[in-house]
Amino acid sequence: MAQDVRGKTAIVTGAGSGINLEFARLLLKAGANVVFADLNLRPEATKLIEEHSKDSVFIRTDVSSWTALQAMFDEAVRSFGQVDIVCPGAGLFEPPFSGFWYPPGTASSVDSPDGDRYKIVDVNYVHPMRLTQMAISHFLSQNPPPSSSNPKSVVHIISIAAEMQALAFPFYLSTKAALASFVRCMGDLENLHGIRVTGVLPGIVKTPLWLENPEKLKAVSESAGDSWVTPEEVAALMLACVNASAVPRLNREKGEEEITIQGGSCIEILAGTLREVPRYNSHGPFVDAAGNATKGASISEGGKIHEDVVGTLKPGWGQTGQQT
């Protein structure tokens, strides 16, 4: 099931920057309409919308609000008629304002000890699930309904974090692992209703999420061999998840020439490497099937962040009003 995106309409959350901005750019270039949904737009996103004023629109969106998510669909229908492609791309990388090591009620946290929820979990996991649920409902209400000849798509940004464990980032890694499981749960929708739900698992991507967060960026050492994946590379794979049935294998493991794209596919993208992540017995993102090291997955100085966390764990940690 491959979807021609020309004339179709996409909702992309987090489209104001990074990977999601590049995905929106590719969709526009391919002839789609795009609803940019984000809290703010970087200048390059504003410029792109201005250049495509007839086929793009921005709606300020807090993705943790279900009312705001519904407003995206309302805007898309008002501006372009219907929705055909959804990307729940917005995400948070264990920020001090909502991270496990910055508990609710401590000085840097926006999470209330009486609020019964974590912002990062709402953004990274609840928002993609709810938005997928809303997308399926919207697709099924259309006339004609989705089918193999009238396909619809939902593309999730997961991350190789889904395959990892680290003391410093428990919320980020566990929400991404849960999201990978969720995408696989949606696999049968393609055969049942022509709705393809897929996920991409990028390595370390050169976006503001890393570049504008010194406390995270210090973990990356290019001199030690760490390599970046580019937002453009990830966005190209995301577009293929919508408009292709397969992608060329960049690293020719087992003599296979292509990776099949279908409902439930979770495809890892590193620096010069694509791999479909198997449901079971994955060898992980750091080596290929032959045991060779891969580029774009490592943060050589990650131990620095680990030590930051360990250093905070002393009497008084997690108490309301305390700085962590």
N, C-alpha and C positions, 0 to 999 in steps of 0.2 A: 504494500500500500504506500504509494508515494503521492504527496499532495502538491499540485502546482500552486504556488503561492500568489501568482499574478491575480490582482483584483481581490484577494482575500484580506481579511482583517485579523490582526494580531494584537493581543494585550501582552505587554512585557512589563513586569514589575521590576523595580531597581534599574530602569532603563536610563536613569540620569548619569550613569558612569560605568566604567569597567566593561566586563564581559557583556552585560545586558545591553549597553549602549552599542557595542559592536554588532550584536545580534540584530538589534533594531535597524542599524545601518544596512546590514545585508538584506534584511527583509524589504526595506524601502527600495534598495537597488534592484531587487528581484521583482518589484512591481506590487508589493503588498501595502496595505494601509496599516499604520501602527499607532496604538495608544500607548504613550509613554506614561507609566505610573511610577511615581517616586515622591519622596519628600522634597527633594531639590534637584535641580539640573546643573550639571557642570557647564561651563561656557561652550564646550564643544557639542554638548547635547542640545543646548539652546540654538546654536547655529544650524545643526542638522534639522531641527524642527522648522526653523525659518526657511531653510532651503526646500523643505517638503511641506509647505503650508497647506497644500490641498489634500495630502494623504497621510498626515500625522497630526496628533493632538496630545497635549500634556494635561494630565489630571493629577493634582497633588494628592498623594495617597499614603496613609499610614496602614501598612499591610496587616498590622495586628488588629485592625478594626474590620469586622465583617461587613459593617455598613459601608465602609469605604471600598471594600472589594466589590460589593454590589454596584456602587456608583461607577466603577470602571466599566462594567457591562452596560449600564445605562448610557454612559457617554459613548461607548463604541457603537451601540445600536443607533443612537441619535445622530452620530457623525457619519457612520459608514454602513448601517443597515443590520449587520450581524457580526458575530465573532466566529472565527474558524481555527485560530491558533492561539494557544495560551502558554506563556512562559512565566511561572512563578519564580522569578530569578532573584528577588531581593533576599539578602542574607546578612548575618552578623558573625564576625569572627571573634567570639569570646571577648567582647569589649568590657572595659572596667565598669561601665554603667549597667551591665547585665551579664555577669560571668559567675561561674561557680565560686571562684575565689574572692568575689566581691559580693557577699550575701546581702539580701534585702535589709534595708535599714542602716547599712554602713555608709560612710561618707560619700563614696563615689557612685553608689548604686541608685538607679532610678526605680528599682523594684521595691514596692512597699512590703514590709513584713506582714501587713494585713491585706495585701492585694491578691493573694492566692494564685499568682502566676509570675513567670519569668518572661521578660520581653524577648530575650533571645530565643526561647522555645516557641513563643508565639510567631516570631518572624521566620525562624529557620525550619519549623516543622508544622505547626498548626496552619500557618498561612498557605504553604504548598498543598496540604491536604484539603483545606476548605476551598481553595481556589480551583483545584482539580474537580472537586465535588460540584461546584457551581458551573464549571465549564461543561461537565458531562450533562448536567440538567439543561443548560442552554443549548448544547448541541442537539439533544434529543427532542427539544421543542421546535426545532426548525422544520420547515417544509420546503424541499424534501428532507427527510431525516438523514443523518450520516450513514454512509455505507462504503463499501470498497470502491465504488465509483464516485462517491462524494465524501472523501475522508476528512477527518478533523484531527488535530494534534495538540498534545500537551507535552512540553519539553522542560524537564527539571535540571537545574544545576546542582549536582550532588557534591563531588569532591573526593579525592583519594582519602580524605579524612575518614570516609566511611569504612576504610580498610585498616585503620590505624588505632592505636591506643596511646595516650600520653597524659600524664598527670596535669599538665598545664592547661589543657583545653577540653575538659570532659563534656561540657555542654555542646560545643561545636562538633566534636567527633561523634558523640552519641546521636545527636539530631541528624547528622548526615548518614549515619548507619541506618537509622530508622527510615529515612527518606528513600534510601536504596531499596529497602525491603518493601516500602509502600509502592514504588514504581513497579517492582516485579509483580506485586499483587494485582496491578492494573493490566497485566499483559494480555489477558483474554479479551479485553474490550476491542482489540483490533479485529479479531475474527468475528466477534459477536455483533459489533455495531460500526466498524470502520473508524473507531477512535483509537489512535495510536498514542500511548503514554510511554515516554522514554526518559532516560537520564544520562547526562554526561558527567564524568568524574575527572575534572582537571587536576593537574599537579599544582605546582607553585606558579601562580599567574601574576604577571607584572601589571598590577592594577593598584588604584589608590588604597584598597583594603590592606595591602602590604606597604606600599611606598610612602603613605602618609601616616603610618603608625610606627614610630621608632621602636616602641617596645616589642613589636613583632618583627620588624625589619632586621633587627640585630641578630636574629636567628639565621639569616641567609648570608652565606659567604661565597661569592662567585670565585674568589681566589682559591677556595677549598674544593671547587668543582660543582657547586650548586648552580643549576640552570633554570631559567625562566621558561614557562609556556606563555605565549602571547595571547591577549584577548581575541585577536583576529583568528588565531588557530582554533580556539574553543568555539567561537561564534560560527565558524565554517562547519564544524562538526554538528553544532546545534541545528543549523539550517539543513544539513544532510539528514538529520533525524526526522525532519518534516518532509523534505522533497526527494528523498532517495530511498532505494531498497537495500543499498549496500554502500560501503565506503572502502576504498583501497586500503589494504593493510600496509602500514608504513614499515613495519618490521616483519619480515616474512617468516613467522613461526610456523613450523609444521608444513611448510610449502603452500599454505593457504594464501590465496590472492586477495580475498575480500572478507570484510566483516559484514554479516547480514544485519540489517536494521529492521526490527519488528517490535510490536508491543512488548513492553517489559525489558527491552534492551538497556543495559547499563554499560556504557563504553568509556573506558579510561583513556585520557589523552595526556601524555607527557611530552617532553621535548623530543620531537621526531619519532614518537611511538604512539600507536593506537592499539588498544586491546579490549576485547569484550570481557568484562569481569564475570567469571562463572558464578553460579549460585552457590556452589560448594567447592571447597578445597582450592581456593584461590592462592596463588603464590605471592600475592601482594604487589604493591606498586614499585618496590625498590629493586627488583630483579626481574628479568624476563624468564621464560620457561626454561632456558638453558642455564640460568643462574648468573647471567651477566648483569652488571649494574645498569640501571636506566637513569636518564637525565631528566630533571624537572620534578623529581619527587622528594629530594632531600633538602633538609635545613641543617647544615653541618653544625651550626652554633645553637641548636635548639636547647642544649643543656643550660644555656644562660637563662632562658625563660623558666626552665624547670627549677633552677636554683632560686629565682625570684619568688616562685611560689613557696618552695620549701622554707625560705627565709621569713615568710609572713606567718607561718604556723607556730604561734607562741601564745601563751595565755592572753586572753582578750580578743583573739581573732574571732571575727563574726559577730561581735557584740554590737548592738544598735548604736549608731553614732560614731563608731570607731573607724579610723582610716585603715584600709587593708592594703 
